[in-house]
Amino acid sequence: MPRRPAKQAHRQQGRGERRKLLAQAEAERIRLTAAADAERMASEAAILKQNPLLINKIVAERLSDKLQIMMVPADGKFFFTNDVLRGMGAPGHVSQAEDVEGDGRHPQ
């Protein structure tokens, strides 16, 4: 009978060691995840610093999954929707397309 308590003590020691190893593995997983998140956030910050208008795009994408987004140049030069949006209801408005087709001068 003296062997039974020794076996039981050995099992409990094994269980304690197992718990310790699981806790260490979990702590290492948390450290690795945190380091990866920090690296990703630093990368995103650098990208957003270079292109601040991406924030508007991200917000628009999150508003709806059915929303379609079109990125256009900030100056809008020779972009046809600028003429459409600006020219709606503007009497005597000459669009960029008309300007390019003509001699390059606006009518006086």
N, C-alpha and C positions, 0 to 999 in steps of 0.2 A: 503493500500500500504506500510506501514512501515515494514511489515513482509517480503516482497520480498528482500530488501537489506540485512536484517538479515540472511535470508536463503542463499543468495549468499555469504555473508561473511563467514558463517559457512561451506559452500562447499569448498571455497578457503582455509580455515583453514584446513579442512580435506585433501584436495589435498596436501597441504604443509606438513602435518604430514605424509602422505603416501609416498611422495618423500623422506622425512627424514628417514623413516623406511626402504625403499628400499635401500637407500645409505648405511645405517648402515649394512644391511644384506649383501650387496655386499662387503663391507669392511671386514666383518667377514669371508666371503667365501674366499677372497683373503688371509687373514691371515692364515686360516686353510690350504689352498692349499700350501702356502709358507712353513709352518711348516712341512707338510707332505713331500714336495719335499726335504727339508733340511735333514729330517730324512732318507729318501731313499738314498740320495747322501752320507750321512755319512756311512750308511750300505754298500753301494757299494764300497766306498773307503776302508773300513776295509777288505772287501772280496778281493779286488784287491791287497791290500798290502800283504795279506797272500798268494795269488796265482797270481803273476804278469803275468804268461803265459795266463791267461784268456783274457788279452787284445788282444793277437793274435787271439784267438778264436772269440772274438766279432767282430774284424775287418774282419776276414774271413767270418763270417756269414752275415755281412752287404754287402759284395762284391756282392753276388748273392744269391737269394733264391733257386737256383738249385744246389748250392754247397753243397756237403756232407762232413762233418767233422768227423774225427776220432781222439779222444784224446788217446795218447800213453804215456807210462812212459818216462821221460826225458832221462834216461840212455839207454833205448832201449834194455835192456838185454833180450835175448831170444824172441825178437820180429822179426818174419820172414821177414817183409819188409825191415828191416835194412840190412839183408843179401842180399836180392834181390837188393836193391839200391846200397849198397856198393860193392857187388860182381860182378856187371855187368861189364864185360870187364877186370876184374882184374885177370891176369893169376896166377895160383897156389894158389888162394884164398880158404881157408877152412872156410865154414860157421859155425855158432854156432851150427846148427843142426847136421852137420857132426861131430863136436867136441864132442857133447854130446853123439852121437851114438857110437863113438869110445872109446878109453881108456882115453879121457880127455886131451891128449897131441896133439899138432900140429905136423905134419910130418916135419922133418928137411930138 
